Structure formats: C-alpha cells, structure tokens
Amino acid sequence: MSIIGIIIGFYGYLFPGNINLMVVELYHTKKYRLLLFMLSLIAIFESIYCWLSLSFLNTIKNNSQLYQTIEFSSFVLILLMGLWMLLEKKQQNKTVHQNTITRGVINIIIHPQQIPFWMGAGVILNRFLPLYMNTGTITLFIVYNAIGCLMVMFTYMFFGNKVLNYFKLNISQINKVMGSLYILLAISQMFNN
C-alpha cells in the first residue's frame, strides 16, 4: 500500500509553481549540475516535510491553533512570493532567471503548502494506510513519495521546455502570470479562513 506515495508525490508537484519553473529554467539553460543538485534538494526536503507531518499529525490535529497559525503563515508566504513575482521589474534577463532560481530554492526549503498538504493527505491516508505503521513501512512510503516528486519534475523538464520553445514565452511573462495566481490564491484563502 506504500506505493500510493508515488501518486501523491506526483500530484503534489503537478501544479505549476516556483519549484517547477526553476526546474524548467535550469533544464532550459542547460545547468545540469545545478539541476541535479536541486532535484536532490527537492527529494530531501519533500521527504523531511512528509515524515515530520505524518509523524506529528495527531499532535498538530489536536492543536487547532497551531494548525491555523501554520496555515495562515503559508498563505502569507504565498502572497509575498506572488508580489515578488508580479512586481519584479523588467530587468536584465540574467537577473530574472536568477530570481526564478532563488524563488525555487526558497520554496524547496520553506515550502508554503507542504505542511497543510501533508495534513490533508495524512488524514485521507490514515483511512487506507494506518499512520502508526512501523518505521520500515513509513520509510518506504516516503521513498515512493520522493520518486513521485522526481517523476513530475522530469515531466516538467521535458514538457516545460517544449512549451517554452513552442510559445516563445520568456520566464518573466510566466512569473507575472504565476505571481498573479499566487496573490489571488493567498487573498481568497485568507478571506475564506
């Protein structure tokens, strides 16, 4: 049953965001060593977030104030990232590309949606895959999840590069669209909560 981690890992990074844009950018500019390092970071931090969230799910669920604080902080971070992307001035291409990579790294380490995502996924998983399972089973689940994350990154590298070439879009236009979507998401979620 741990193999469901591949599906969850793939789904978790399926929607475009700073990390996906960074991977596409590094692949598109042929910075393969840095790309390999970033893919390793993605897998490592995804695994850390997954393990922490699943391990402390019951504690966090029982402390609604902690959960609400984490959730609100996530939306503030999304809002700030969106503002940064949207208000980024048309600069030299090198600066825009570097900012895309910087935002990707920040989101790998301080991923605003990870804990709320894993809280929700953990509650759903708990019905099918008990979270009090042994260390070996949860480790296998985390490894499968990391494989799913890497699979979606490879999908983005291949198709993202094709889309960028096909539409002749540059990364600053994509950042403006994504920044606007991030701001809308953050504001709507803050008002809904």
Backbone torsions as a table, in degrees:
resi	resn	phi	psi	omega
1	MET	NA	-20.6	-179.8
2	SER	-63.2	-20.5	-177.8
3	ILE	-63.4	-16.6	176.6
4	ILE	-61.5	-17.8	176.4
5	GLY	-58.1	-32.3	178.2
6	ILE	-63.0	-45.9	-179.2
7	ILE	-63.6	-44.3	-179.1
8	ILE	-66.4	-42.0	177.9
9	GLY	-62.4	-40.6	178.6
10	PHE	-66.0	-48.6	-178.5
11	TYR	-62.8	-37.3	-176.7
12	GLY	-60.5	-29.2	-179.4
13	TYR	-113.8	11.3	-177.1
14	LEU	-65.9	-38.0	-175.9
15	PHE	-80.7	138.7	-175.9
16	PRO	-59.3	143.1	178.1
17	GLY	-164.1	-172.7	-176.5
18	ASN	-60.3	-39.3	-178.1
19	ILE	-66.9	-45.6	179.7
20	ASN	-61.9	-43.3	178.9
21	LEU	-61.6	-39.2	178.6
22	MET	-63.5	-43.7	179.7
23	VAL	-62.2	-45.1	178.0
24	VAL	-61.1	-43.9	-179.2
25	GLU	-62.0	-46.4	-179.4
26	LEU	-65.5	-38.9	178.1
27	TYR	-68.4	-43.6	-178.5
28	HIS	-63.4	-36.6	-179.3
29	THR	-92.4	7.1	174.5
30	LYS	61.0	36.5	175.9
31	LYS	-95.0	70.2	-169.8
32	TYR	-68.5	-36.8	178.7
33	ARG	-64.9	-45.9	178.3
34	LEU	-64.4	-38.4	177.7
35	LEU	-60.9	-45.6	178.6
36	LEU	-61.5	-41.2	177.7
37	PHE	-62.9	-44.5	-179.3
38	MET	-66.2	-38.8	176.8
39	LEU	-62.0	-38.7	176.4
40	SER	-64.0	-44.2	178.1
41	LEU	-60.9	-41.9	179.2
42	ILE	-58.5	-49.4	-179.0
43	ALA	-63.4	-41.0	-178.8
44	ILE	-66.2	-51.2	-176.7
45	PHE	-70.2	-33.8	174.7
46	GLU	-60.3	-42.9	-179.7
47	SER	-66.1	-39.7	178.9
48	ILE	-64.1	-48.7	179.1
49	TYR	-60.5	-42.7	-180.0
50	CYS	-61.7	-50.1	-178.1
51	TRP	-62.5	-48.1	-179.6
52	LEU	-60.3	-47.0	-176.9
53	SER	-64.8	-45.7	-179.5
54	LEU	-69.8	-34.4	-179.6
55	SER	-69.6	-35.6	-176.3
56	PHE	-107.8	20.0	-176.6
57	LEU	-56.5	-49.2	-177.2
58	ASN	-64.2	-40.7	178.6
59	THR	-63.0	-45.5	-177.9
60	ILE	-68.7	-40.1	178.7
61	LYS	-62.3	-37.3	-178.7
62	ASN	-76.1	-15.6	178.9
63	ASN	-111.5	85.0	-174.0
64	SER	-63.2	-30.4	179.3
65	GLN	-65.3	-42.3	177.7
66	LEU	-62.1	-45.7	-179.5
67	TYR	-62.0	-43.8	180.0
68	GLN	-64.6	-37.3	177.8
69	THR	-64.9	-45.0	178.9
70	ILE	-62.2	-44.0	-179.2
71	GLU	-63.2	-46.4	-179.3
72	PHE	-63.7	-42.7	178.2
73	SER	-60.7	-36.7	177.9
74	SER	-62.1	-43.6	-178.9
75	PHE	-70.0	-33.6	175.9
76	VAL	-64.1	-43.9	179.0
77	LEU	-63.2	-41.3	177.1
78	ILE	-61.4	-43.1	178.9
79	LEU	-60.8	-45.6	179.6
80	LEU	-63.6	-41.5	177.5
81	MET	-62.5	-43.3	179.2
82	GLY	-62.3	-43.4	178.1
83	LEU	-62.7	-42.3	178.6
84	TRP	-59.8	-45.0	-178.8
85	MET	-66.8	-42.5	-175.1
86	LEU	-72.9	-39.7	-174.5
87	LEU	-90.9	1.2	178.8
88	GLU	-62.2	123.2	-178.1
89	LYS	-73.4	152.8	175.8
90	LYS	-65.0	109.2	-177.7
91	GLN	-118.6	-168.2	174.8
92	GLN	-62.5	145.0	-179.5
93	ASN	-53.1	-36.9	-178.1
94	LYS	-61.5	-40.9	-179.8
95	THR	-66.8	-44.0	179.0
96	VAL	-61.0	-44.7	179.3
97	HIS	-63.8	-41.8	179.7
98	GLN	-64.5	-40.1	178.3
99	ASN	-64.2	-36.3	177.2
100	THR	-61.8	-42.6	179.5
101	ILE	-68.3	-42.2	179.7
102	THR	-61.3	-46.2	178.2
103	ARG	-62.0	-37.7	177.6
104	GLY	-61.9	-44.4	179.8
105	VAL	-64.5	-43.9	178.5
106	ILE	-58.8	-43.5	-178.6
107	ASN	-71.5	-25.2	175.1
108	ILE	-67.1	-46.2	-174.6
109	ILE	-79.7	-46.8	179.2
110	ILE	-114.1	75.5	-176.2
111	HIS	-81.4	111.6	-170.8
112	PRO	-64.7	-24.4	-176.9
113	GLN	-99.6	-5.6	-171.1
114	GLN	-61.5	-53.7	-175.2
115	ILE	-66.2	-47.5	175.6
116	PRO	-59.9	-37.3	178.4
117	PHE	-61.6	-47.9	-176.7
118	TRP	-72.3	-26.7	174.3
119	MET	-64.3	-47.4	178.6
120	GLY	-65.2	-46.6	179.6
121	ALA	-63.7	-37.1	179.9
122	GLY	-63.9	-41.1	178.7
123	VAL	-63.3	-44.0	179.6
124	ILE	-67.2	-44.9	-179.5
125	LEU	-61.3	-35.6	-176.8
126	ASN	-58.6	-26.3	177.8
127	ARG	-71.9	-33.5	-174.3
128	PHE	-105.6	-29.2	-173.9
129	LEU	-136.0	98.0	-174.5
130	PRO	-53.6	131.6	-177.3
131	LEU	-81.4	-3.2	175.8
132	TYR	-92.7	18.6	-177.8
133	MET	-66.0	169.1	-177.4
134	ASN	-71.3	166.6	-175.9
135	THR	-59.4	-39.3	-179.9
136	GLY	-62.7	-42.7	-178.9
137	THR	-67.4	-44.1	-179.4
138	ILE	-69.2	-33.8	176.4
139	THR	-64.4	-43.0	177.7
140	LEU	-61.8	-42.4	176.8
141	PHE	-58.6	-44.4	-178.9
142	ILE	-65.5	-39.3	177.4
143	VAL	-63.9	-45.7	177.5
144	TYR	-61.2	-39.4	178.4
145	ASN	-61.7	-43.7	178.2
146	ALA	-62.6	-38.1	177.0
147	ILE	-62.0	-43.8	177.6
148	GLY	-60.2	-41.3	178.4
149	CYS	-62.1	-45.7	-179.4
150	LEU	-66.2	-35.0	177.7
151	MET	-61.1	-43.4	-179.9
152	VAL	-69.8	-32.6	177.4
153	MET	-65.9	-41.0	176.9
154	PHE	-65.0	-36.6	176.1
155	THR	-61.7	-44.3	177.8
156	TYR	-64.5	-39.2	179.2
157	MET	-59.8	-44.5	-177.1
158	PHE	-73.0	-55.2	-175.5
159	PHE	-77.7	-34.1	179.3
160	GLY	-61.8	-41.9	178.4
161	ASN	-64.3	-40.5	178.7
162	LYS	-64.6	-41.5	179.8
163	VAL	-64.9	-43.9	179.0
164	LEU	-61.1	-41.7	178.8
165	ASN	-69.3	-40.4	-176.2
166	TYR	-65.1	-49.2	-176.9
167	PHE	-88.8	-4.6	-178.8
168	LYS	54.4	36.2	177.0
169	LEU	-82.1	148.4	170.9
170	ASN	-105.4	165.8	-170.7
171	ILE	-65.4	-28.2	-179.2
172	SER	-69.3	-34.2	176.2
173	GLN	-66.3	-41.6	178.3
174	ILE	-63.7	-41.5	179.1
175	ASN	-61.2	-38.4	179.6
176	LYS	-64.1	-44.8	179.5
177	VAL	-64.8	-48.5	-178.7
178	MET	-64.8	-39.4	178.2
179	GLY	-60.5	-42.9	178.3
180	SER	-63.1	-42.8	178.6
181	LEU	-64.0	-40.3	178.2
182	TYR	-61.7	-44.3	-179.4
183	ILE	-62.9	-45.8	178.7
184	LEU	-61.2	-44.0	179.1
185	LEU	-61.3	-47.7	-177.3
186	ALA	-63.6	-46.7	-177.9
187	ILE	-65.6	-43.5	-179.1
188	SER	-65.1	-39.5	179.9
189	GLN	-69.9	-35.5	178.5
190	MET	-65.8	-40.2	179.7
191	PHE	-74.8	-32.1	177.4
192	ASN	-69.2	-30.9	-179.1
193	ASN	-94.3	NA	NA
